[in-house]
Amino acid sequence: MNLYDDEARADSYAAVGFEGTYHLASRDLPALLAAHVEGNSALDLGCGAGRSTRLLTRLGFTCVGVDISAAMLERARRADPEGDYRLVPDGDLSSLGERRFDLVLAMFPLDNVATVERKESFLAAARGRLAPRGRLVCVVSSPELYLHDWLSFTTLQFPGNSTARDGETVRIVMLDGPDRRPIEDTLCTDETYRALFAQAGLTLLETARPLGLPTDPYRWVSEERVAPWTIYVLGPG
Ligand SMILES: C[S@@+](CC[C@H](N)C(=O)[O-])C[C@H]1O[C@@H](n2cnc3c(N)ncnc32)[C@H](O)[C@@H]1O
C-alpha cells in the first residue's frame, strides 16, 4: 500500500510547498543543478502533487512527472493543467518508450520505497532513463530527521525512531498540512544509499546536507544544527 494513495493525504501534501523545513530541500537545488546538469529535459520521478515538477519548470526544465499514486497526480494536474503528469506502475517506466533525460529528479519517493529490492528496481529504472551525460538527483530524508523536532515536523512522540535500524519503519508528523496522521517511512542510512547507488551503476558526484542559515526567512528549530535532508547527485558509470 502506497502511503500517498490516499485522498486526505494527497490533499494535505498538495497544500504544502517549499516553506519551513522544506525550504532546505529546494534552497540549494538551483546551484546544484546548474553545476551538474547539461541540458533541460527532466523526469520528475515520484512527482507527487507536482511541487517538485513545478520547481523544475520554473528553473527552465521541460518536465515529465510520473508517480504511482493517482490521487497525488490528480492534484498535480489541477495545480498545473499544462503539465505532463503520468501514472506508472512501481519500478516500471516502460510507458515512457525510449525517452532519456538530462535530469532525473527523485525528490522524496525513496523514503517510502520500503524494501531494498524495491529501492534497487527504483534506482535501476531511474538510471535507465538517464541520457549519456545525464544526472540523477535524489533528495531523501536524513536518518536524523526522525530524531528531532523541526519547524515543519514533529517526531518526539515516536521514541521507537531512536532504536530503528536500517530498513525499519520510522514515523513523523507533518505540521504544515491539515493531515496530522503519522507518516510511516523506511529508515535508510547513508551507507546503504551509497551501496545501492554503486549496485545500480551510479557514481556519486556530490552529497549536500543543507543546514538552516540565519539569513533564511524562518526561525529554525533544529535546522541550523542538524540537516533534515540529504541530496545525492549521481551520474551513470
Ligand atoms: C513525499 S512525496 C514527494 C512528491 C514530490 N516529489 C515533492 O517533493 O513534493 C513522494 C511521492 O513518491 C511517490 N512514489 C513512491 N514510490 C514511488 C515509485 N516507486 N515510483 C514513483 N513514485 C513513487 C509517492 O506516491 C508520492 O507521491
The ligand as an ORCA input file, in Angstrom:
! r2SCAN-3c Opt
* xyz 0 1
  C       6.718     12.595     -0.314
  S       6.017     12.588     -1.903
  C       7.063     13.776     -2.747
  C       6.458     14.305     -4.008
  C       7.242     15.380     -4.734
  N       8.466     14.850     -5.322
  C       7.544     16.551     -3.852
  O       8.698     16.772     -3.492
  O       6.595     17.245     -3.483
  C       6.628     11.035     -2.522
  C       5.912     10.589     -3.779
  O       6.639      9.486     -4.312
  C       5.700      8.593     -4.863
  N       6.326      7.279     -5.015
  C       6.619      6.369     -4.048
  N       7.185      5.283     -4.597
  C       7.270      5.519     -5.931
  C       7.743      4.760     -7.039
  N       8.260      3.534     -6.872
  N       7.683      5.302     -8.280
  C       7.148      6.543     -8.458
  N       6.656      7.298     -7.454
  C       6.723      6.787     -6.201
  C       4.517      8.648     -3.898
  O       3.320      8.187     -4.498
  C       4.482     10.128     -3.560
  O       3.619     10.825     -4.412
*
